[in-house]
Amino acid sequence: MTAHETSTSTTTALPRAARWERVAIAVVTATFGLWLVAWALVVPVFEAPDETAHIDAAVHVALGDGWAAPGELYISNAVQAAKVEQATKPASEWSTVSELLQDSPGDSSTVDQMTQHPPTAYLAGAAVLRAVHFGDLRWDHAFTALRLADVLAVTALPLLAWASVRRVTRSPRAALVGGLAVFATPELASIGSSFSNDAPVLLVAGIVVWLATRLLTGDTRWRTTIALAVVLGALVWIKGTGLPAVPFVAVVVLFAGAGVLTLGQRVVRTVVAMVIAGGIGAWWWLHNLVAYGRVQPNGYTAMRPPKDFPPGEHPTLGHFLDVSWGTLARTFWGSFGGRAQVSMGDLLTAVLTIIALVVLVGWAFRRGPDLRVALCLAVFPALLIGIQNRTSAHSYLTTTEVAATQGRYYFPAIICLIVLSAIAWRRLVPAGRARSWVAVALAVLLPAVGVYGFAVASAWFWNAALFPVTGRGLLRYSEIGPVPPAVLGVVVVLVAVGLVASVVQVARADRHAPLPTTAPVP
């Protein structure tokens, strides 16, 4: 480390987290892990968005099949047979994976669109399947193992949110609320506890944002920049939703240390970061350009071919905005099931979205020492929003369907949104007793949204959409659920205990010595 790096890291470093902070965030993180386990056990296998295709892709790789061209992989008959058993037989009569493969060999005529993505997540999934000897397991147990592997990856999100908010706000209480904010989007928990290529993206993108906050708050050491570049390369190696992080990281590295590093030094660092990230993660996308003439081939072409509007009809901006707004809001907060058929309610998700946007847009970007940090962090979600809407508009104009409107596409930037919200709420609410009360209220309300979403999903899948749980619902779960109902009940109780303990820690945060209020050097 150079003398310059030593002085920079000394003047901007936060004090080490106090013991109560470490214990508090450990409880939040462990509770979130159990929360994801509960979601993995309550949402039936195949009932998360595109999970059939994700599981099928991992099974193909585990069996040694090659990674087919986009649109040329087909759902195996064995996976289709598992879905039939799920709908027609009690779990005690379900087959092992080997039995399914023997009784239902070959592939169906249904396209598995997942080969439009890099094989990275599916190689990892195949490794999990082989590690648990999936052929010998009943199919739901084998596929639940895939889910639990994703749970393990996503569990770190509250820790990353806490570290990022703490770095920017220098507030232990705000950081703890930031960790609890991850509970507020039950759709994120549903996605993170299912098997897909979204789960590793959530983890790696969260690390990218955490490292970005370090750079933006004065950590201009070369090793931090290189670490950010390496993690960025890993991110774009997983899924195309990581590609918007490339310009985001470029902006972060270019502006980090302004006033401390010269423009020339920052340009050099940016170029080095891009070269490292490209060297690690660009191979798949270059392969696509060479093989298919485009960065991201469309695996849906066979299922959603281009077509013209009927005579007398034409695309309208009003219809596009109406469908996009409603669908994005609903599927960001909570619309569960393979076809997003289970909703927390359009009114609730619209209100939550409006509140979040008003607070964030109204207060996160006001003049102050954090403005540069806020503007840089906003680049990632802004790019995701822009690219998603462009894709959706293109689909509308070429197929007549407003497609690709999924709120989960914004989840890679969830830590950015949490940090920006923390900045906004601290500016909106004056310091003192009012801020303390608001922090406690948020610590209660944010997980409450998640708990409500969990209740909605549980009621829909197991209790004929009725509240509260009935004996009939418990009987149904005991017949085809992956574990006995008592096991799920214990997990839910542990989550409740962890959430209550975390709210208590937020309420008691004022009793602990605050961090220095001097803003980090931008």
Secondary structure, DSSP 8 states (H G I E B T S, - for coil): --HHHHHHHHHH------HHHHHHHHHHHHHHHHHHHHHHHHS-TT-STTHHHHHHHHHHHHTT-----TT--EEEHHHHHHHHHHHHS-GGG--BHHHHHHHS-SEEEEE-GGGGS-SHHHHHHHHHHHHTTGGGSBHHHHHHHHHHHHHHHHTTHHHHHHHHHHHHH--HHHHHHHHHHGGG-HHHHHHHTSSSSHHHHHHHHHHHHHHHHHHHTT---HHHHHHHHHHHHHHHTT-GGGTTHHHHHHHHHHHTTBTTB-HHHHHHHHHHHHHHHHHHH-HHHHHHHHHHSSSS--TTTTTS------TT----HHHHHHHHHHHHHHHHH-EESTTS-EES-HHHHHHHHHHHHHHHHHHTTSSSTTHHHHHHHHHHHHHHHHHHHHHHHHHHHHHSS-----GGGGGGGHHHHHHHHHHHHHHHS-TTHHHHHHHHHHHHHHHHHHHHHHHHHHHHHHSTT-SS--HHHHHHHHHHSSS-HHHHHHHHHHHHHHHHHHHHHHHTGGGS----------
